[in-house]
């Protein structure tokens, strides 16, 4: 069996990064770019790199367009990519072999190792340091794609499995996630209005224990990755705590709003 992959990229004003991303996905049989209202040269750059461009109404974050994009792809196996990602050649060699080996066993989702990069190279300190797994390859008929923020709820359907792709030592998909600390702060602010809906959608409910537990967990991750050794990582850590608090307060308000909109029983 020959495994064919469709690469799926959701783009919004990503002309600066898009060409590098698409070139690194040349091993895929199809390049699909879902553009959500770019006002720069993103669409032209995508076409110049051999991608099919499909226009979609603007959405505040890429996950909301993933289900639509997967439906546009010709191949059932889809490789998700952010415009600021770069895929090493070994992904194109190892991923199809892995899918071919385990597809009959119900493989639905593949976790790929990613490495976050800043302007000076790989991020060395804080929670974003080192290799982290992200669900990036999937069979579109075997996964749930609810479109929640931060891939929440994006998982294999019942009866199917997820596996991690083994990578060469120390390597992973490059994610140029941060040009500077201001970029991270801006992302947090942009995503905050959608945190409550996303968390509520996957079944999370407000509790003080949950709030304290999440803050503790994030702090533990940051301390394990020595965030205290880099002022930027330390600032991001502290700012993240503030945003976890804000997200939980938004979730509490969202729960009350939902409760008030449910008609009383017997009506």
N, C-alpha and C positions, 0 to 999 in steps of 0.2 A: 504494500500500500504506500502510495506517495502522499505525504502530508503537505498540503498547500496552506500557506498562511496569508491572512489579510492583515495588514498593519492599519490601525485606526488611531488617528490623531485628531483631537478637537482643538481648533485654533481660534485665537482672538488677539489680533494685533501682535502676532509672534514672528514678524518678518525677520527679526534679528537672529532667532534661533532655529527657525523651521528648516532651512536648507541642510544644516548639519544633522538634524534629527532624521530627515528623510533619506539622506545619503547613507546613513548608518543602517537603514531598514531596507536596503537594496536587495537583501536576500529574500524578502517577502515576495509572494507572487502578485500581490495587489497592494497598492498604497491608497488609502482612503482618508481624505481630510474633510472633516465636518467643520465648516467655518460658521461662527456664530456672530457675524456682524463686523468683521475686521474692517478698519478704515485705513489700513496701511497696505503694503504689497504682499500680504500673506497668501492670498489666492493665486496671484501670478507666480510667486515663488514655488508654491505647491505644484502648480501645473508644469513649471519648468523642470521640476524634479520627478516628473512622471506620475504624479498623484492625480486621482480623480477627486474633484472638489464638489461637495454637496453643501448648499447653503441651508442654514437652520436659523430660526429666530434666536435672538440673543438670550443666553442663559447666564446666571451669575457664576456658575462653576461648571467644569467640564463633565462631571459625573451625570448631570442632568441630560446630557446629549449622548451618553454611551449606548443606551438601549437603541436609540434611533440609529446611531452610527453602525452598530453591530448588524442591524437589520438591512443596511445598505450594502454590506460586504457580500461578495460572491462566495467566499469560503466559510464553512462553519467554524473553523479555528481562527481566532482573532488575537492579535498581539496589540495590547494597548500601549500607547506612548504619549507622554506629555511632550509638547514642542521643545522643552528645554532638556530633553533626554538624548543620550547618545548610546547606541547599542554596539557592543564589541562583536567582532566577527564570530566568536565562538557560540554566541546565542543562535545564529543562523545554522550552525553545525549541530549543536547539541539538542536544541529544542525540538526540531522535527523528529529526531531519533527517539527522544523520550516519549513524545506523543504517540508515535507509531508503536512503541513497546507496550505502553500502558492503556491505550485507548480502549481495547477490548475488555479491560478490567474496570472500565467506568471512569476513566480520567476525565474530569471536567474543568479543572482549574490548576494552573501552574504558577508557583511563587518564584519570582526571579530576585536574585540579590541585587540591591542597588547601593550606590555610594554617592552621598551628597557632596557636591563641590561648591566652594566659594571662589572668590577671585584669585586666591593664591594657590588653589589646588584642593585636594580632599579635605573636608572638614575634620579636624582632629580632636575637638573637644565638645562635650555636651551630648545631648540625646540624639542629635543628628549625625554624630560621628560613627565611623565604622560601617560595616555592611548591614543592611536591613532588608528583610524580605517584603516584596510587594506583589499582590496578585495582578499579573499583567497579561498572562496568556489564558484563554478560556475557549471552551466550546459553547457557542451562543445558545444552544438548546439544553445545556446542562447546568446553567448557572442562573442565579437570581441577580437581576440588575435593577435595583430599586431607585437608583439615581440620588442616593443620599450623599451628603458631604463626606469627604475623606474615605470614600469607598465603603462606608458603613452599610452593612447588609449585603454587600457584594460577595456571594459565596456560592459553592456548589449546591445544586438541588439534592434533595434526599435521594439516596441510592447511588450517588456519584462521589468521587474522591478528589482531593487536592494533593499535589505533591510539590516539593521544592526542586528546582533545577540546580544540579551540582555545577559549580563554576571553578575555573582555575583559582588557585590560592590567591587570596587578596584582591581578586578582580570582581567586577560587577557592572551593571548598567550605570553609566554616569548620569547623574541628575544635577544639572547646574541650577540648583534651587535658590541660591542666595547670592546676589551681587553685593549686597550690604545689609546691615541690620535693619535699615529702614524698609527694605523689601519685605522682610519677615513681619514687621509691625503692620505694614499696609495689608498683607495677606490676612493676618489675624482680624483686623478691623473689617475687611471686606467679607470675611466668612462668618463673622459673629451673628449677623441677623438670621442665618440659616441653621445655626447649631441646634436650636430647640426642636425644630421640625425633624431634623435628622436623628437626633438622639431619641425623641419620642417614637419615631417611626420604627426603630429597631427594638423597642420595648423598654428603653431606659426610663426610669421615673425618678423624680427628685427625692433625695434623702441627704441629710447632713453626713451620714456615714459614707455614702457614695462620693460626695464632694471631697471629704477629707481623704478617703482612700485613693481617689484619682490624683489629688495633689501629691500625696505621699509617694505614689507609684512613679510619677513623673520626676519628682525630686530624686528618688532613688536611682532612676535611669541616668539623670544628669550627673549625679555624684559619681556613679560608677564610671562614667565617661569623662570624669575630671573637668566638669564645666568651670570650676573655680579657677582653672589655670588660664582661661581666656576671657577677657572682659566682655567680648561680644557674646560668647556662649552664656556667660553669667547673666547679662542683661536679658537675653532671650528666655532664659530659665525663669527669671523673676516676672517678666512680662507674661509668660505662659501661665503662671500661677494666677495672675490677675484675670486672664481670659478664661481659665477654667471656672473661676468664681462667677464671672459674668455669664458663662454658658449655663451654669446650674441655676442662676437666678432667672435667666430667660426660660429655662425648662420649667421651673416652678410656675412662672406666669403663663406659659403655654398650656400647662396642665389645667390650670384654673380656667383658662379660656375655653378649652375643650369641654371641661365639665359643665360650664355654664351654658354651652350650646347644645347639650344633650337634653332632649325633652324628658320630663318626668314620666316614670312608668305609669301606664294606665291611660295616657293621653292618645 
